[in-house]
Amino acid sequence: MGAAEQAFAAALSQAEAFGPTDVRLGASLNSLALFYHSQGRLDSAEALYHRALTVLEQGLGTTHPDTAKILSSIVGVHLARQESVAALPFAERRLRILESHVDAPVADRLDALDTLSLIHFIEGRFPEAERFQQRALDLVRRDYARETPETAGGLSNLGVIHAARERFSSAASALEEAYDIRRAIGAGETLEAARDLGHLAETYAERMQMAEAERLLLESIRLRRRLLPERHPELATAMNNLGEVFRGQGVATSAEQYFRQALEIWMTVAGPQHLETAISLNNLAEALRDQKRYVEAEEFFERALRAFTHNLGADHPKVAQATHTYEETRRLARVTTASGGPTVF
């Protein structure tokens, strides 16, 4: 047990003497929970958050603003464990408490709305996600200046939701406004701006405006290269997206270049069996097949198939599709080799 943990535990031991409904006990429980949370010890943190919540409910009442803070922490634990279903009731209760207090900080209400939007988005309930995000954006526009990071963030989130609902024109409008605000407030060279550009590029690609998508992705990658570690997953995703754009334009050699860079990152940070690695292997194989480089493509399709099977199981539809593609490419590779036809290396 480290010195910090010892100090928090000692304070909790002393606070136990105040009684089970004393707010000082609740505060001490919450402090140790926050420490465990920061250390990634989520199970220990959750247990203490729940104890703190019980103490505060008994000592202050079930709708006291301090209970909303504990509920927010419990939501954070569940989301860190990718338990969005479990997080939902706590997030809903938190918002109800905050909205019952007219003097609740706007920032807290905004965060509660954003969190509920995120949970519904994760669960694929896009109309509900949009409803909460629009409420958050309305709150920002009412209580903040027009050109603020909060406004840009709300517009960016709304754009992503529109894109998930395949409303790409609406998504582009929201994302363009978000990016324009970031530039206006001197935040045009930030990671948030890079993400806006990346999402915006996707809306253009979906509408087959590949030249504009390419321009936006190149700028997004430029920013991410400067702001992120050399082998960051987010950079790999952007590389992959740019490869898809080049492939959509029929420029297979450029697509190959970016797919290889994405694959290198995923191999380094996630290993050969990760699902993202499987996707990158498959994308690279597709670009090689587009160039009629069937022998090389066969190798990457085979590696992708192994990784897909490892992650999804032999009966998954994606594995069936990958198997068919691999076998067809293998046949083409054999035909090409047997005929002595050109395979470009």
Backbone hydrogen bonds, N-H to C=O, Kabsch-Sander energy under -0.5 kcal/mol:
donor,donor_aa,acceptor,acceptor_aa,energy
6,Q,2,G,-2.5
7,A,3,A,-2.1
8,F,4,A,-2.3
9,A,5,E,-2.6
10,A,6,Q,-2.4
11,A,7,A,-2.2
12,L,8,F,-2.1
13,S,9,A,-2.3
14,Q,10,A,-1.9
15,A,11,A,-2.1
16,E,12,L,-1.7
17,A,14,Q,-1.1
18,F,15,A,-1.9
19,G,16,E,-1.2
22,D,19,G,-1.3
25,L,22,D,-1.0
26,G,22,D,-1.6
27,A,23,V,-2.5
28,S,24,R,-1.9
29,L,25,L,-2.7
30,N,26,G,-2.3
31,S,27,A,-2.1
32,L,28,S,-2.1
33,A,29,L,-2.3
34,L,30,N,-2.7
35,F,31,S,-1.8
36,Y,32,L,-2.5
37,H,33,A,-2.7
38,S,34,L,-2.4
39,Q,35,F,-1.2
40,G,37,H,-1.6
41,R,36,Y,-2.5
42,L,40,G,-1.6
45,A,41,R,-2.2
46,E,42,L,-2.9
47,A,43,D,-2.1
48,L,44,S,-1.8
49,Y,45,A,-2.6
50,H,46,E,-2.4
51,R,47,A,-1.8
52,A,48,L,-2.7
53,L,49,Y,-2.6
54,T,50,H,-2.2
55,V,51,R,-2.2
56,L,52,A,-2.6
57,E,53,L,-2.5
58,Q,54,T,-2.1
59,G,55,V,-2.4
60,L,56,L,-3.4
61,G,56,L,-0.9
61,G,57,E,-0.9
64,H,61,G,-1.0
67,T,64,H,-1.5
68,A,64,H,-0.9
69,K,65,P,-1.1
70,I,66,D,-1.4
71,L,67,T,-2.5
72,S,68,A,-2.1
73,S,69,K,-1.6
74,I,70,I,-2.3
75,V,71,L,-2.4
76,G,72,S,-2.1
77,V,73,S,-2.0
78,H,74,I,-2.2
79,L,75,V,-2.6
80,A,76,G,-2.1
81,R,77,V,-1.3
82,Q,79,L,-1.6
83,E,78,H,-3.4
84,S,82,Q,-0.5
87,A,83,E,-1.7
88,L,84,S,-1.5
90,F,86,A,-0.5
91,A,87,A,-2.2
92,E,88,L,-2.6
93,R,89,P,-2.2
94,R,90,F,-2.2
95,L,91,A,-2.0
96,R,92,E,-2.1
97,I,93,R,-2.3
98,L,94,R,-2.4
99,E,95,L,-2.7
100,S,96,R,-1.0
100,S,97,I,-0.7
101,H,98,L,-1.2
102,V,100,S,-0.6
104,A,101,H,-1.9
109,R,105,P,-2.0
110,L,106,V,-2.9
111,D,107,A,-2.2
112,A,108,D,-2.2
113,L,109,R,-2.2
114,D,110,L,-2.6
115,T,111,D,-2.5
116,L,112,A,-2.0
117,S,113,L,-2.3
118,L,114,D,-2.5
119,I,115,T,-2.5
120,H,116,L,-2.3
121,F,117,S,-2.2
122,I,118,L,-2.8
123,E,119,I,-1.9
124,G,121,F,-1.6
125,R,120,H,-2.8
126,F,124,G,-1.3
129,A,125,R,-2.2
130,E,126,F,-2.7
131,R,127,P,-2.2
132,F,128,E,-2.2
133,Q,129,A,-2.3
134,Q,130,E,-2.8
135,R,131,R,-1.9
136,A,132,F,-2.2
137,L,133,Q,-2.5
138,D,134,Q,-2.6
139,L,135,R,-2.1
140,V,136,A,-2.3
141,R,137,L,-2.6
142,R,138,D,-1.5
143,D,139,L,-2.1
144,Y,140,V,-2.5
148,T,146,R,-1.2
152,A,148,T,-2.3
153,G,149,P,-2.8
154,G,150,E,-2.4
155,L,151,T,-2.4
156,S,152,A,-2.5
157,N,153,G,-2.5
158,L,154,G,-2.2
159,G,155,L,-2.4
160,V,156,S,-2.0
161,I,157,N,-2.0
162,H,158,L,-2.6
163,A,159,G,-2.3
164,A,160,V,-2.1
165,R,161,I,-1.5
166,E,163,A,-1.8
167,R,162,H,-2.9
168,F,166,E,-0.8
171,A,167,R,-2.3
172,A,168,F,-2.4
173,S,169,S,-2.1
174,A,170,S,-2.2
175,L,171,A,-2.6
176,E,172,A,-2.7
177,E,173,S,-2.0
178,A,174,A,-2.2
179,Y,175,L,-2.5
180,D,176,E,-2.5
181,I,177,E,-2.2
182,R,178,A,-2.1
183,R,179,Y,-2.3
184,A,180,D,-2.1
185,I,181,I,-1.8
186,G,183,R,-1.4
187,A,182,R,-3.9
190,T,187,A,-1.0
194,A,190,T,-2.0
195,R,191,L,-2.3
196,D,192,E,-2.2
197,L,193,A,-2.4
198,G,194,A,-2.1
199,H,195,R,-2.8
200,L,196,D,-2.8
201,A,197,L,-2.5
202,E,198,G,-1.5
203,T,199,H,-1.4
204,Y,200,L,-1.6
205,A,201,A,-2.6
206,E,202,E,-2.4
207,R,203,T,-0.8
208,M,205,A,-1.9
209,Q,204,Y,-3.0
210,M,208,M,-1.0
213,A,209,Q,-1.9
214,E,210,M,-2.9
215,R,211,A,-2.1
216,L,212,E,-2.3
217,L,213,A,-2.4
218,L,214,E,-2.4
219,E,215,R,-1.7
220,S,216,L,-2.5
221,I,217,L,-2.9
222,R,218,L,-2.2
223,L,219,E,-2.1
224,R,220,S,-2.4
225,R,221,I,-2.8
226,R,222,R,-1.4
227,L,223,L,-2.0
228,L,224,R,-2.5
232,H,229,P,-0.8
235,L,232,H,-0.7
236,A,232,H,-1.8
237,T,233,P,-2.3
238,A,234,E,-1.8
239,M,235,L,-2.4
240,N,236,A,-2.6
241,N,237,T,-2.4
242,L,238,A,-2.2
243,G,239,M,-2.4
244,E,240,N,-2.2
245,V,241,N,-1.9
246,F,242,L,-2.6
247,R,243,G,-2.6
248,G,244,E,-2.3
249,Q,245,V,-1.2
250,G,247,R,-1.4
251,V,246,F,-2.7
252,A,250,G,-1.1
255,A,251,V,-2.1
256,E,252,A,-2.7
257,Q,253,T,-1.7
258,Y,254,S,-1.8
259,F,255,A,-2.6
260,R,256,E,-2.6
261,Q,257,Q,-1.5
262,A,258,Y,-2.4
263,L,259,F,-2.6
264,E,260,R,-2.4
265,I,261,Q,-1.7
266,W,262,A,-2.4
267,M,263,L,-2.8
268,T,264,E,-1.7
269,V,265,I,-2.8
270,A,266,W,-2.5
271,G,266,W,-1.3
274,H,271,G,-1.0
278,A,274,H,-2.1
279,I,275,L,-2.2
280,S,276,E,-2.3
281,L,277,T,-2.9
282,N,278,A,-2.4
283,N,279,I,-2.5
284,L,280,S,-2.5
285,A,281,L,-2.3
286,E,282,N,-2.3
287,A,283,N,-2.0
288,L,284,L,-2.2
289,R,285,A,-2.5
290,D,286,E,-2.3
291,Q,287,A,-0.9
292,K,289,R,-2.1
293,R,288,L,-2.5
294,Y,292,K,-1.3
297,A,293,R,-2.5
298,E,294,Y,-2.6
299,E,295,V,-1.4
300,F,296,E,-1.6
301,F,297,A,-2.7
302,E,298,E,-2.5
303,R,299,E,-2.0
304,A,300,F,-2.4
305,L,301,F,-2.7
306,R,302,E,-2.1
307,A,303,R,-2.0
308,F,304,A,-3.0
309,T,305,L,-2.6
310,H,306,R,-2.2
311,N,307,A,-1.9
312,L,308,F,-3.2
313,G,309,T,-1.8
316,H,313,G,-1.5
319,V,316,H,-0.6
320,A,316,H,-1.9
321,Q,317,P,-2.4
322,A,318,K,-2.6
323,T,319,V,-2.6
324,H,320,A,-2.2
325,T,321,Q,-2.4
326,Y,322,A,-2.5
327,E,323,T,-2.6
328,E,324,H,-2.3
329,T,325,T,-2.4
330,R,326,Y,-2.7
331,R,327,E,-2.0
332,L,328,E,-2.1
333,A,329,T,-2.5
334,R,330,R,-2.1
335,V,331,R,-2.4
336,T,332,L,-2.6
337,T,333,A,-2.4
338,A,334,R,-2.7
339,S,335,V,-2.2
340,G,336,T,-0.8
341,G,336,T,-1.4
344,V,342,P,-0.5
